[in-house]
C-alpha cells in the first residue's frame, strides 16, 4: 500500500481528497494543513508520494518542494492547485515537481487523474531505485575483481574503468578524468616493449568489429600482463569494447602462450554461445518492451504521435489520437504531420525551432472540423534518422471557457459599476440629510450621533472607491512601462512639498497598467505618515538575476512591528487600502514588495523585479503586448542584460 502525504490549507479539500484517494484501497493518505509544520516534523515519517497545494500561508507548495530537494529528499512531488498561471507551472517543474495538476472539474474524474499520477510517480521512483542499485552492483563488481578493466566506445572515449586498471598502468587517479583512449595509449609508450607492434595489434583488434582477442603484453620493467578484449554489444549493435588486464609476471612464459592459445579457442567458443544467448535474450526483451510500450502508449488518455524528424511522416499513434482526429490507425500511418494542420506552413516553421512546447496551432479532424491544440515535442536521433514524439492537447474547451469568462467578467464589471453608481447616489442623499439635521439641531448628543453617522458614510464611500480601483486590477494585459516616466507622472499629482529624485533612467518593467497607482500610493504614504519627509528617491540595484527597485524617504520610517502588517487590508489611519492595493498590483507579474527601512531613519520599500520582467531600453509600441515582447526577448535585448 502506498503512503501518501497530502498538504493543503483547505481542510474540506483534504477530507474530500483523502476519501477519494483511499477509495480503491491502494494507498493510505496522511493530511496536513501546513507545509511549515511538516518541514519541522520531517524525518519522523517517510512517504511514497507527496501532494501539495501551491498557494498556502507561510510556506507555499513550491517553497515546500525546494526545501525538501535542498535537504536531499527525492520523494515524488505533485503540485495540486487551483492556480493555473504558466509561470506557476514552469516554477513547479523547474523546482523538481514530478507532475502538475490543476484543480477544477468533476471530483471523481479529477481525483482519478490524481490517483493515476500518484501511482505513476511511485512506479517511476521504484524504477529509478532499481537502476541505482544495479549501477551500484556493477561498480562493486568492477572494484572487487583482481583484473584491471577499461571500456571504450567506438569514438575512443573511455566510458568506465576500475581502480585496479589505474594502478596496473600507473595512472594517477586525479588525472584520469581528462584521458581518452588515444591519451591512454600514448601513456603506454615508455612502459611496453615493442610499442609500434603494440599499437598495430590494437588497431587489428578494433578492426575486427565483433572479435575477441587474447594477448600477452611485456613491459620494460619486467612485468607481464595478459590482455583479453571483447566487443560490447547492445541490441546487436557494437557500442564499444571491453579490455581486461591481468598481471601474470613470474609465470612461465611458454606455459602462458600455450594456455593463451587454448583460452583463445575457448573464448571463441564461449563468444559464440554468448552471442546466441544474447540474441535470444534481446529478442525476448524486445518483445516484452514492445508489449509494455504498446500498453502504456494506448492507455495514456493524452493523444500522442510519433513522427519522423526529417520528413514529418507519422510512424505510430495511440488510441487517444485516433479518437481525437477520427482516423483509424491504418489511415493515420499513411498521413504526414502537415496533413493534420490547417496551417501547414506555419506549423512547419515552429517545429524547425525544436521547442519543447509549441504555441497554439489549429488542426483539423477527418470530418474537416478545425480545432485549437497545443503540442509538446521531444526529439531523438541516436546517430541515425531521428524521430519526434508529439503530445497533443485539445484546448477547444479551454478557449470556450476563456471566452465565457471574459464575457462574464465584462457583464459583472458593468453590474458592479451600475450598483456602485446607485449606492454612491443614495450615499450622497444620506450625507445631505445628515448635513440638514446637523444645521437644525444644537443638541450635543444628537450632533455626536450625526458625526458618527457622517464618518460611517465616509468609510462606506472610501470602501466603494476602493472597489472601483480594485475592479481594474488584472483586467488589462500587463505592459512594458518605463519606471521613471510612470513614477514622475504619479509624483506630478502630489503637492510639491518634498523633492523627488529618480535615477532609474531607461529601466523598463513588465507590470499591470495600474503601476502608476503603486508609486502614487508610496508617495501618499510618505506624505501622510512620514511626518518629517523632505526628500524622496527612487533607485535600483542588481540583485543576482533580479532587479531591486528601492523607494526611500527621510521621514520617521516604519516601526519594526508594522513592517509586514502595513500591507494588510484595513491597516492605517486613512482608508487602510493603499499599500494593500500596491502589493496586489505588483503580484500580478510576480513582483514583490517589502519594507526594510530603519525606524526613525526613513522608510525604505524594496520592489524585487524577477528576471524576464525588466529591461534597460525603451519598448517600441509594436512590442508593448507580452507575446511580441517575448519574441524580442528571444532576440536578446530584453531580460536584464545591462550591456546596452
Helices and strands as residue ranges (DSSP letters): E 2-7, H 11-21, E 27-32, H 35-41, E 49-52, H 61-70, E 76-81, H 86-94, E 99-102, H 107-144, E 148-152, E 158-161, H 163-168, G 176-178, H 181-187, H 195-207, E 212-218, E 224-234, E 237-247, H 253-299, E 303-308, E 314-317, H 319-325, H 329-332, G 337-340, H 344-352, E 361-364, E 370-380, E 387-394, H 396-440, H 444-471, E 479-482, H 483-491, E 499-502, E 508-511, H 515-529, E 535-543, E 546-553, G 560-562, G 565-567, H 578-587, E 592-595, E 604-609, E 614-615, G 621-623, H 626-634
